[in-house]
Amino acid sequence: MKKFFLPIVALIASALPSLAQDWAPAGNDIKTKWADQVNPAAPLPEYPRPQMVRQGWMNLNGLWDYAILPSGENYSKADGKILVPFAVESSLSGVGKEVGPENALFYKRTFKLPSSWKGKKVLLHFGAVDWKAEVKVNGKDAGVHTGGYAPFSFDITPLLKKKGLQEISVKVQDATDQAWQPRGKQVLHPQGIWYTPVTGIWQTVWIEAVPLAHIASYYAVSDIDNGKLNVDVQAEGLVEGDKVVVKLLEGGIGYNPETPSGTVLAQAEGTSVCIDVPDAKLWSPSSPYLYGLEVCILRKGKVLDKVEGYTSLRKISAGNTADGLKVSKGKNIGYRRMLLNNEYLFQFGPLDQGWWPDGLYTAPTDEALRFDIEKTREWGFNMIRKHIKVEPARWYYWCDALGMLVWQDMPCIADHSRGVGATRPKDVSKGQINKWAGDSFIGGTDCVVPKAWQDNYYKEWKEIIAATKGFQCIVVWIPFNEAWGQFDTPEAVRVTREADPTRLVNESSGGNFSLCGDILDAHHYPEPMMNIMEKKMVNVLGEYGGIGYVVPGHIWRPSGKNWGYAGLSDSPEAVLRRYKAYADRLKVLISTGCSAAVYTQTTDVEIEVNGLLTYDRIEKIDASKLRAINQDVINAPLWHYDF
């Protein structure tokens, strides 16, 4: 499969600081093999938005000036250089320092625009900045964004100088777990399942040139039952007589939108079109077929703007086995099951937290980002639960291209304040001490979340959904996990469905069920068990496992505090035996109504060593044997001999 190649290498080179700048990873913690491949002159140079590719763009990753100051002070002098887009706490940033809620992190760099951009709008894009970003261009306010997981952009055209160097500065503030902001598993005092803070820019920064009349975004939704594709286009600057044309292109498995096929299968005009798809090829883990998309604006027959992208045709739904879902043998059981393209498929995959020992939230390279997905597929899984984190757009592209279903979590805003709560403001700590009912329909309580932070939760969740819903690999949204910051679940489900009615909603993975979503998700460690089920819901085992194993020389802290949910095994063979025993139990659960399962987890993370890979991505057990076990689970029948 081809990687994305950069359309304009010269522009990227011209945007970079001097290659003479010194940079080296900070600290002595373990690192992945890709850390040595990071080029400080061009880190993560790939095109960052694979569903909407333009030619006129410039990558601003690289060495920036930085300073850490009390939040009330103004930037005046750099503390040194930071490698963007790696968070300041990470090794690959070259800094490796924490900021804290009382301070601010300042960034600054210059760049020069190419002369070919004259007369065009210039948009400044940030893939993600955690948490509050105040952006200036040439000393003038460009805008403010809050939220650590969604991309955002500013039109900086009015702020640019007519010639010479342009300057970008960014001020970032991040309360981490000292407030109610979505922050996932970040805490100021890492322990157990809670990890190192991530502050500042952690995804690609880039600019692009667009005409006054341009495509802002598009959203494609397939209707496989009728062989159609619906595409809504958001365009800006249109005048009377302009035409928006949407073309569906022949694609393939592993389709790359930067090298699109010239074969047009169908096309339509308008900002909201319905395209008939002849002999539709459906996307699935076994056949991840992608169609190319081309969207352009025409004025008097001339192309003003064009973007290349892709989509796929697939359907996620639920069906009841007693209502006609075919089973291979035995009697039908009246539990709802997850269906892909109207057919039953047991969804089975690992809990994937997406952390890196060298980059924290940010993979060192695109190859590293792809590696975890490829390895998951090699192990015979067909699904990944992206746990309490959101990834860069390219991660979802690789899931689309490689054929991996995704359950997408919302990063949590709380964690019950167990252990770490003593370090927080009293009102925050008190509000997080709610009751978690994991195996009961009664007894669970909501967190006491201030109204302003509830509103912020919905703002950020809707931004995340809007940014990722175009990736057809995503089949499930998860607003809450294990009652961490959970509040008003019916409203959270309503907001989720309003933002995207095409996926299933797993209302509260692990407990505090309201039965207002599509999925009832039980957790049980270490062995797989389901102590609660409901016939009108799809029943899944959202977490189990956690078989710990320490690989010497590949641990985050050689302190003896490493742990796994199932304890620490003494050999890879012991891990595999226990994994096989859990898989045999899981097959019984499938026969009694379980529709999907999530094993904890893909990799070790800091002192949590229950991964199938170490934190630095060393394989712990035999991949071929693991694959055979997993495929046996996925293909298990919906009946059992002991009925």
MARTORFI-23650 format. One record per residue: residue in three letters; x, y, z of N, C-alpha, C in turn. Coordinates in steps of 0.1 Angstrom, whole numbers, plus 5000, padded with zeros to 4 digits. Atoms other than C-alpha are relative to their C-alpha. Layout:
N
AlaXYZXYZXYZ
...
REM end
This chain:
643
Met500849885000500050005000500950125000
Lys499249885001501350344991499750095012
Lys500249894990501950615017499550124993
Phe500349875005500550965013501450074997
Phe498849935004503251164994499650155001
Leu500249864999503651534998499850074987
Pro500149935013502251744969501050104998
Ile499149895003504552034974501150005010
Val498850024991507851934990500750145002
Ala499349884999509352274982499450105011
Leu500749914990506752465003500349965014
Ile499750054986507352245033501550045003
Ala498649974997511152295030500150155003
Ser499849854998510752675028499450045013
Ala500749964988508552675059500849965013
Leu499350054988511152505082501050095005
Pro498949934995513452665106501449944995
Ser498650045004517252635100500249865005
Leu499750134997518352275100501249995010
Ala498950004991521252385122499650005014
Gln500550004987519052405152500349875007
Asp499750124992520052155179498649945005
Trp501150074995517451895189500449865004
Ala499950134996517451575208498949965009
Pro501150044991514851365226500450035015
Ala499749974986514551455263499849875008
Gly500250114991514951205291500649874996
Asn499450135003516050845293499049885000
Asp501050105000512750655292500149924987
Ile500050085012512250375267499350074989
Lys500549935012511450475232499749894989
Thr500350095011510050305201501150004990
Lys499050005011512150205171499950124991
Trp500249895009510650495152500550145005
Ala499549874994512050765176501250044992
Asp498749975007515350745157499750054985
Gln500349965014513450815124499450144999
Val500549875000512051145135501050104995
Asn499249905006513451425114499650145005
Pro500449874995513451755133499850114990
Ala500349915011513451935100498649984994
Ala501350035006510251765089499349895008
Pro500750114993508451565116498649994995
Leu501450035005505151405105499750084988
Pro500249915012505351555070498849964991
Glu501150045008502351365056498950095000
Tyr501249925001499251535044499149975011
Pro500750034988497151565075498549984999
Arg501450005001493651565061499649914988
Pro500150095011493251245039498750004993
Gln501350015007489551285031499750134992
Met500249875007489951635016501450064996
Val498749975004493251674998500150114990
Arg499749895009494451994982501550014997
Gln498649995004497652074964500850125007
Gly499449884994498352424979500150005015
Trp499950004986499552365014501450005005
Met498749984994502452415038500049945014
Asn499950064987503452205068500950085009
Leu499349924991504452405098500649935012
Asn499350074989505752125120501550034999
Gly498549985000509352155131500350075013
Leu499549934988511352355157499450145001
Trp500649874996509452645173500750055012
Asp499649954987510552875201498949975010
Tyr501050024989508852805234500450065013
Ala499849964987508552935269498949965009
Ile501050044990506752825301500150125010
Leu500149894991505653125322498750005008
Pro501349984993503053215348498950054990
Ser501049975011499753245329499750144999
Gly500249865001499453615337501150084993
Glu498949935006502753705322500049994984
Asn499949995015503553795285501349944996
Tyr498850065006506053615263500950114996
Ser499049905004509253805259501349934995
Lys498750075004512153545256499749855000
Ala500150155001512353185245500849935011
Asp499250094992513352915269500949914992
Gly499350095008514552715240499149964988
Lys500750055012513252505210499249885004
Ile500950114998510352265210499749944986
Leu500350065012509652015183498549974999
Val501550015002506052055171499849894989
Pro501250004991503751855171500149915012
Phe499950084988504951675202499850085012
Ala500349934988503551775235501250035009
Val498849964993505951955258500549905010
Glu499650104990505951675284500749884994
Ser499550115007507051425258501550004998
Ser498650015004510551305250500350064987
Leu499749955014510251385213499850154998
Ser500149865001509351745220501450065002
Gly498649944997513051785231500050085013
Val500149924988511751955263499849915012
Gly500250094989510251695286499650075013
Lys500449934988508751945311498550015001
Glu501449984998505351975327499750155002
Val500449865000503452305325499250035013
Gly500949984988500752285352499050104998
Pro501249915003497452475355500350145003
Glu499749864997499052785369500950074990
Asn499149955010501352835340499450004986
Ala500450005015501052895302501249964992
Leu498950045009503052745274499850094987
Phe500049915011504052985247500849944988
Tyr499450045012504952905211500250124991
Lys499849895010506453125183500849944989
Arg499250035012507753075148499750094989
Thr500249925012508053245115499949914987
Phe500050075013507353135079499850104989
Lys500149915012507253285044499049944990
Leu501050045009504353255020500649994986
Pro499650005014504953144984499250114992
Ser500649895008504253414958498749954992
Ser501150065008501753174940498750015008
Trp501249994991499353224970499450144999
Lys500549865000498753594962498650004995
Gly501449995004495053674960499149895005
Lys500850114994493953364978499850015015
Lys500250014985492553305013501149905005
Val499050094993495153155037499349955013
Leu500650064988493752915063501149945009
Leu499150064991495752815094499349895008
His500650124994494952465107500849955011
Phe499450084989495752295140499249875001
Gly500650134999495151925142499449985014
Ala500550014986494751935180501050085009
Val499249934990495952155209499349985013
Asp500650034987495352065245500550105010
Trp501450005001493552265259499450134994
Lys500449875005492952635254501150074992
Ala499049945009494752795225499650144996
Glu500249865004495053165219501050034989
Val499149995012496553225184500050144995
Lys499849875006498053545170500949984988
Val499249995012499453615136500550144998
Asn499449875001501853905132499650095011
Gly500449924988500854015167498550035001
Lys501449975000497154035158499249875003
Asp500850124996494453805172499449934988
Ala500650085011493553515149498849935006
Gly501150074995491253335173500449925013
Val499850084988490753125204499249874999
His500750135001489852755206500249925014
Thr499950084989489052535236499749864996
Gly500350145003489152155235501349934995
Gly498850065003492051915233500149894989
Tyr500050115008490951665207499450024985
Ala500649975013489251835176500950104993
Pro499349905008490852015147499350145000
Phe500649865001490252395143500950084990
Ser499349925011491152655117499650155002
Phe500349865001491353035113500450054986
Asp499649925012491253255082500950115004
Ile499049904995494453455087500350104989
Thr499749925011494353635054500150155003
Pro499949864996493653985069501250035009
Leu499049984990496453935094501449994993
Leu498750035006499253865069500650134994
Lys499249895006501954105058500049984984
Lys500050015015502154185020501349924996
Lys498850075004505754045020500849985012
Gly499150024989508453915042499649885009
Leu500350114990508353675072498750035007
Gln501250004992505053605089500349935013
Glu499750054987504953525126498749945006
Ile501150064993502653285144500449985015
Ser499850034986502353275182498849945006
Val501150074994500253055204500349995015
Lys499950014986499553065241499049895004
Val500850114996498252745257499949995015
Gln500350034986496652685291499349875001
Asp500650144999495752335303499949965015
Ala500350034986494152255337500149855003
Thr500050154999494351875330498949955009
Asp501150054991492451715360499650095011
Gln500349904990492152035380498750074997
Ala501349945004488852125362499249894994
Trp501050095005486051955343500249984984
Gln499850015014487551965308500249864996
Pro499650145005487751645287501549994999
Arg498550025000491251515293500449855000
Gly499750145001490951135290500749955012
Lys499350064989493550955311501250085005
Gln499049914995495751255318499750045014
Val500049954986496451345355501350075003
Leu498849944996498951565371500949915008
His499250094992500051285394499749864995
Pro500350135006500150965372500249885010
Gln500050124993499350635388499049904994
Gly501050105005497650305379499650024986
Ile500549985013495450365349500050144995
Trp500049855003496150745348501450044997
Tyr498749995006498950875328500550155000
Thr499349875001501351175321499150104993
Pro500749905007499751505312500550034986
Val499649965013499751625276499550144997
Thr500449865001499851995271500550064986
Gly499649935012499952205239499749934987
Ile500150055014500252125202500449855000
Trp499650145001500151745196499549944987
Gln500250045014498951725160500550104991
Thr499449925010500151875128499450144999
Val500449865003500052255122500350034986
Trp499849985015499652355086499150124995
Ile500849905007498352625063499749964986
Glu500450035014496652605029499450134994
Ala500649895008495652845002498849954993
Val501350035007492052844989499550124993
Pro500649895007490253054964498850065009
Leu501149944992487453294977498849915000
Ala501050105000484953044965500649865001
His499350124997486052714980499149905008
Ile500750114993484852384995500550005014
Ala499750004986484752395033500149865006
Ser500050144995483852035039498949934992
Tyr501150085006481651745027499849885009
Tyr500350114992479951455043499249904991
Ala500650115008479151125025499449895009
Val500750114993476550875038499549904990
Ser500550115010475850545020498749955004
Asp501250074998472550385016500149874992
Ile499750125007473450025007498749924996
Asp501350075003469849905008499450044986
Asn500549945012469150124978501150034990
Gly498949985009472550134962500350154997
Lys499949865002472950504967501150065010
Leu499149934992475450754981499550145001
Asn500449864998474351084996501250085005
Val498849924997476851364997499550155002
Asp500349864997476351705014501350085000
Val498849925002478851975005499850145006
Gln500049864995479552295025501050084992
Ala499149915008480952565002499950145004
Glu500149864996481852925009500450094988
Gly499649915010482053224986499349984986
Leu500650025013479753094959499250124995
Val500949905006478053334935499149944990
Glu501050055009475153294912500649944987
Gly499450065011475953054884501149905003
Asp498950094997478652864902499349865002
Lys500550144999478252484901500949925009
Val499250104992479352224927499849864994
Val500150135006480151894911500649895009
Val499550114992480551564930500249884991
Lys499750115009482251274912500449885009
Leu499650124994482450914924500949934991
Leu498950065008485650744913500149865003
Glu499650144997486650384909501150005010
Gly499050004990488750304939500649865002
Gly499450134998489949984955500449985015
Ile499550024987491349824986501350075002
Gly498849924997493950055002500150124991
Tyr500049885009492850344979500750125007
Asn499249884995495050654983499450124993
Pro500749895007493150984976501050104995
Glu499049915007496451164967500449954986
Thr499850065014496750934936498749944995
Pro501350065004493150904925499949944986
Ser500350065013491850694897499350114991
Gly500749915009490650884866498749954996
Thr501350065005487650654861498950065009
Val501249954993484450834870498849904998
Leu501150105000481650594879498750074999
Ala501249935000478950854885500350145005
Gln499849864995478551234892498750075000
Ala501249924998475951484902500450145003
Glu499849864997475651864906499150045011
Gly500849954989474552044937500849995013
Thr499450014986475452094974499549895008
Ser500650124993473251804984499549904989
Val500250095012473351514959499849855005
Cys500250144998472251154958500449934987
Ile499450065012474350934935499749855000
Asp500250145002473350594922501449934998
Val498750075001476250354927499849864993
Pro500250125007476350084900500949895006
Asp499350124995477349734912500850035012
Ala499449944989478149874946500949895007
Lys499150084993481149724964500050045015
Leu500249964986480649715002501349995007
Trp498850004991483349795028499749905011
Ser500050084988484049535055501549975004
Pro498650034997487149415074500649904991
Ser499450105009487549125050500250064986
Ser499849935013487249365019499850155002
Pro500149864997487949725028500150094987
Tyr500049935013486949874994499750155003
Leu500249864999487250254992499750064986
Tyr500349925012485650474965500750135001
Gly499549865001487350794954498950104999
Leu500949895002485551124956500750124995
Glu499449875004486251444938498950105001
Val501049894999484351764947500750134995
Cys499449875006484952084927498950104998
Ile500949895003483452424921500450054986
Leu499949955014482952534885499450144999
Arg500649875003482452894874500350024985
Lys499949995015481752934836500949904994
Gly499350125006483252594830501449995006
Lys498650014994486552674849499949955014
Val499950054987487552484880500650105009
Leu499449914990487952724909500649935012
Asp499450074989488552474936499749854999
Lys500250155001488952094938500649945012
Val499450094990489451844966499849864996
Glu500050155002490251474964499749945013
Gly500350074988488851244990499649854997
Tyr500550145001487250904995498949975009
Thr501050054991484450715011499849864998
Ser500350145002483050365015498549985002
Leu501550044998479650195014500049895010
Arg500250104990478750015045498850045009
Lys501149974992475949995070500249925014
Ile500050064987475949935108498650005006
Ser501450004994472749825125500049895010
Ala500250104990471249585150498849924996
Gly501150095004468949285145499849905011
Asn500450104990467149035167500049864994
Thr499850145006468048665162498649935000
Ala501350065001464448575169499150054989
Asp500849935011463248805141500649974986
Gly499650045014464948625112501550004998
Leu498550005002468748665117500449854999
Lys499750145002470148345103501149955009
Val499050064992472148115125500349874994
Ser499650125007474147815114499449875005
Lys500550124995472547565137499450035014
Gly500649984987470547525169498850104999
Lys501149924999467747745181500350155000
Asn499849864999467348125177499950055014
Ile500049944987468048325208499650154999
Gly500649875002466148645213500850125005
Tyr499149884997469048885218500350074987
Arg499649925011469849165195501549994997
Arg498650025004473149135176500450124991
Met499549895009475349385158500149944986
Leu500050045014475049365120500950104992
Leu499349925009477449485094499549974986
Asn500650025013475949535059498949895001
Asn501250084998472849355072500349855003
Glu499650134997474849045082500650005014
Tyr499450014986475848925117501549984998
Leu498650014999479448975125500450035015
Phe499549984986480948925160501250104999
Gln499049905000483049235166500949975012
Phe499050054990486249145185501350084998
Gly498849925002489149375192500650045013
Pro499349964987491549525218499650145003
Leu500049864995491249835239501350074997
Asp498949935006493550075222500150145006
Gln500049874993494650375243500850104992
Gly499349915009496950525217501150095006
Trp498949924993499850635240501349944995
Trp498750045005503550625231501050055010
Pro499049974990506550625254500850124997
Asp499249895005508350885233499250124996
Gly500849895005505551095219498750025008
Leu501249994992502751045246498849994991
Tyr501150015009499651125225500349994986
Thr499749995014501551155193501049894996
Ala499150105005503050865173501250074994
Pro498849945005506650935163500050024985
Thr500150005014505950865126498749954995
Asp501250065006503150775102500049855000
Glu499850145000504550435100499749945013
Ala500350054987504350395137498550015003
Leu501449984998500750525137499249884993
Arg500650115008499850255111500349865006
Phe499550134995501849975129499049945009
Asp500950064990499349925158498849944993
Ile501250055008496449885133500449884993
Glu499650125008498349645111500349885009
Lys499850114991499449445141498749945006
Thr501350054995495849425154499349924990
Arg500550085011494749295120500749874999
Glu499250125000497649045120499649905011
Trp500550094988496348915154498749944997
Gly501350065004493048835137498850075006
Phe501149924995490949105154499350074988
Asn500749935011488349295133499550145005
Met500549874994487649595157501150055009
Ile499249934990489449845178499150095008
Arg500749904992487950035207501050115003
Lys499149894998489750375207499550065014
His500449984986489750425245500450145005
Ile499949874993489250775260501050094993
Lys499149915007491250945233499550014985
Val500349985014490751075197501450014993
Glu498750015008493451015170500050104989
Pro499949925012494651225141499349944989
Ala500850055011492751195109500649884993
Arg499450115008495350975093499949865007
Trp500250134993494850705120498749944995
Tyr501350055005491150675109500149964985
Tyr499850045014492250665073500649864999
Trp499450145000494450365080499149895004
Cys501150104996491550195097499149984988
Asp500850015012489450265066500749914990
Ala499350065010492150145043500449855003
Leu499650144996493249835063498849915003
Gly501150084997489749725072499849975015
Met500150024986489349785109498850085005
Leu501149934993486049865127500550075012
Val499649924989486350135153498850045009
Trp500949944990484450215185500750125006
Gln499349874996485150575194499450055013
Asp500349944987485150695230500150155000
Met499849864996484651045242501050015012
Pro499049994989487651145264499250055013
Cys500849974988486351155300500450135006
Ile499849874993486051465322500249975015
Ala499950034986486351275355500549865002
Asp499550144998487550955372499749955014
His500450044986485750915406500950065011
Ser499149944990488651105423500649895009
Arg499450114991489950765436501550025000
Gly498549994999493450825449500550134996
Val499449885006494351115427499150135004
Gly500949894997491351335439500550105010
Ala499549924989493251475469500850124995
Thr499249895006495351695446499250104993
Arg500949915008492351875430499350105009
Pro500949914993490152165440498949925006
Lys501050084993487552055465498749984993
Asp501350015008484552135443500149904989
Val499850105010486051925415500049865005
Ser499950134994486951635437498749955005
Lys501250044994483651635455499049964989
Gly500950035011481651645422500249874993
Gln499650125007483451345409499749875008
Ile500350124991482551115438498649954998
Asn501350065003479550945422500049855002
Lys500150154999478350585424500049934987
Trp499950085012479250335397499349875002
Ala500750125000476750055392500349924987
Gly499550075012478549815368499149884996
Asp500750125003476349505371498550015005
Ser501449984995472949655380499350114993
Phe500749895006470249875365499750115011
Ile500349914989469950055399501250035007
Gly498949974991472250235422501050104995
Gly499149915005474350435399499650155001
Thr500449864999474450815403500950084991
Asp499249915009475651105381501050085008
Cys499049904994478651335388499350135000
Val500549864999477851685399500850094991
Val499249925010479051865368499450144998
Pro500549865002478652245366499550024986
Lys500749985013476352365338501050044989
Ala499149955011479152545320500949894995
Trp499250115004481252225319499249904993
Gln500950085008478252025307499950054986
Asp500149945013477852265279501349984992
Asn498850025007481552245271500249854996
Tyr500050145004481351865271499349974987
Tyr500850025012478651875245500750074988
Lys499349935010480652135225501149924994
Glu498850085004483751925224499649874993
Trp500550135006481851595217499550024986
Lys500549985013480051745188501150044990
Glu498849975009483351885174500749874996
Ile499450135003484851535177499349924990
Ile500850085010481951365159500150074987
Ala499949935013481951635132501349974993
Ala498750015006485651585126500349864996
Thr499750145002485551205125498949924993
Lys501150085005482151095112500149964986
Gly499850045014483351085076500749884998
Phe499250135001485550785084499049895003
Gln501050104999483350485078500449885009
Cys499550104990485550265100499250015013
Ile500749984987483750415130498649954999
Val501350065000480650215138499250025013
Val500649984987479950295175500650135007
Trp499649894992480050615195499849975015
Ile500150034986480650595233500250135008
Pro499949874993479850915253500649995014
Phe499550014986480750775288500649865002
Asn499450134996482950505303500049995015
Glu499950034985482550355338499650115009
Ala500549894992480650655351501050115003
Trp499049894998483750885348499450134994
Gly500649875004482151225347498649994993
Gln501350025006478851075336498950095006
Phe501249914996475751305337499049994990
Asp501149985010472351315321500249914988
Thr499750095012472951005299499050014989
Pro500949995012469651035279500350124992
Glu499749895008470651385269501349984992
Ala498850035007474151275260499749914988
Val500450095011472650995238499350084989
Arg500749925009470251245222500950094992
Val499149925006473051485214500949924990
Thr499250085009475151205199499249964988
Arg500850045012472351075177499750124991
Glu500349885009471551425165501250044992
Ala498849975007475151475156500349904989
Asp499850105010475251145137499149885003
Pro501050114998472250915134500349874993
Thr499750125008474050655113500849905007
Arg499250104992476050475140499249965012
Leu500650054987475050275171500650085011
Val499649924989475350455204500149905012
Asn499750084987477050265234499950105011
Glu500349894991475550495260500950025012
Ser499249994988477750415290500749875002
Ser499250125000480450155286500449975014
Gly499650054987480749955318499150035012
Gly500949994989477750065339499250135000
Asn500949894999475250325350499150014988
Phe500850015012472850215323498750075001
Ser501349935001469850425312499149934990
Leu500750085010468750185284499450104990
Cys500549915010468350485261500850004987
Gly499250025012471050385236499749874993
Asp500250125007471550085214500749885007
Ile499150114995474149885234500050015015
Leu499750024985474449755270501349935000
Asp498650035000478149725277500549975014
Ala499550044987479349525307501549984999
His498650024998482949515320500249895010
His499650104989484549225339501449964998
Tyr498550044999488149165349500249905010
Pro499350015013490048965343499349904991
Glu500650105010488048665329498750064994
Pro501249955006485148735305498749955007
Met501350044995481748735322499050114997
Met501049905002478448915317498949975011
Asn500950024989476448955349498750084998
Ile501249925003473849185333499750004985
Met500449995014471949165300498650054998
Glu501349945003468849315284499649964986
Lys500350055014467049165254499750114990
Lys500349905009466049495239501250084996
Met498849935004469649605237501049904993
Val498950095005472749475219500949995012
Asn499250024988474749315247501449974996
Val498650015003478549345246500849995013
Leu499050004990481549275268501050114997
Gly499249895004483249615266501450005005
Glu498650024995486349525286500149875008
Tyr499650114992487949215300501549974997
Gly498750045003491349055302501150075009
Gly498949944993494449245312501049905006
Ile499050104996496948955314501350075000
Gly498849924999500049125326501349914998
Tyr498750065002503549035315501150104998
Val498949905001506849225320501149944991
Val498950045009509349205292501250085005
Pro498949924994512749305308500650094989
Gly499449905009514249615292499050084992
His501049935008510949725278498950055009
Ile501049954991509149875308500350155003
Trp499949854998508450245316500750045013
Arg499449984987509450235352500549875006
Pro499550124994511749955365499950015015
Ser500149984985510350005400499349895007
Gly500850114993508449685407498550035002
Lys501449964998505149875406499149964987
Asn500750045012504149735371498949905004
Trp501250084997500749565371499249974988
Gly501050035010498049395351498849955007
Tyr501350034993494349325359500049855004
Ala500050144997495048945358501349965007
Gly498750034994498348975377501049994990
Leu498850015009501748915362500349854997
Ser499650135004502348595342501549994999
Asp498650015000505848445342500649964987
Ser499450045013506248355305498950044989
Pro500949985011504748425271499049884998
Glu500950125002503348065270498950015011
Ala501049994990501548135303498950104996
Val501049905005499948445288499149944990
Leu500850065010498848255258499049895005
Arg500950104995497347965278498850075007
Arg501149934994495348215299499150074990
Tyr500849945010494248405269499149904993
Lys500850105006493048085253498849965009
Ala501150044991491047995284498950115000
Tyr501049895001489348335283499250004987
Ala500750005013488548295246499049895000
Asp501050115000486847955253498850055008
Arg501249954992484648125280499250104991
Leu500749905009483948405255499149944990
Lys500950065010482548165230498749955006
Val501250034993480048045256499150125001
Leu500849884998478948405262499450044986
Ile500649985013478448445224498849924998
Ser501250085002476048165224498850045009
Thr501149964991474048325252499750154999
Gly500449865003473748675237501050104998
Cys499049905001477048855237500350024985
Ser499949965014477449045204501450054996
Ala498649955003481049185207500850005013
Ala499150014988484049185231501250084997
Val498849925001487049405238500949955011
Tyr498950054991490249265253500950115003
Thr499149904995492449485274501449945001
Gln500149895009494749585257501049994989
Thr499050015011496849665226501450015005
Thr498649984995499949795244500050025015
Asp499849944987501349855278500050154999
Val500049854999500950215289500650035014
Glu499349974988503350345315500249885009
Ile499850124991503250105345498949904999
Glu501150105003500149925332500549904989
Val499350095009501649615316499249884995
Asn500950105005498649425303499850004985
Gly500149995015499349485266500449884993
Leu499450105009499849245238501350044995
Leu498749945003502749475229500550075012
Thr499449914990505149645253499750144996
Tyr500349865002504850015256500950054987
Asp499249965012507750045230499849914988
Arg500550085011505949805207500849884996
Ile499450135002507749475212498949895002
Glu501150104999505449175206500349905012
Lys499850094989504948955237499749864998
Ile500450135002503348645224499949974985
Asp499950055014503248435191498750064993
Ala501049935007501148635166499149904993
Ser500850105007500048325146499149925009
Lys500850074991498748145176498950095006
Leu501049914996496948455188498950024989
Arg500949995011495348495154499049884999
Ala500850125001494048135154498950015011
Ile501050004989492348185188499050114997
Asn500949895002490848525178499049964988
Gln500950035011489448395145499049895004
Asp500950104995487948095163498950075008
Val501049934993486148345185499050074991
Ile500949925010484848565156499149914993
Asn500950105008483548255138499249915008
Ala500850094991481948095169498550014996
Pro501450005003478347995162499250065011
Leu500949944990475348145180499349895007
Trp500650114992474647815196501149935007
His499050074992476347585221499549865003
Tyr500450134998476347215225499449975014
Asp500650024987475447245262498650055002
Phe501349944998472147405255499049905006
REM end
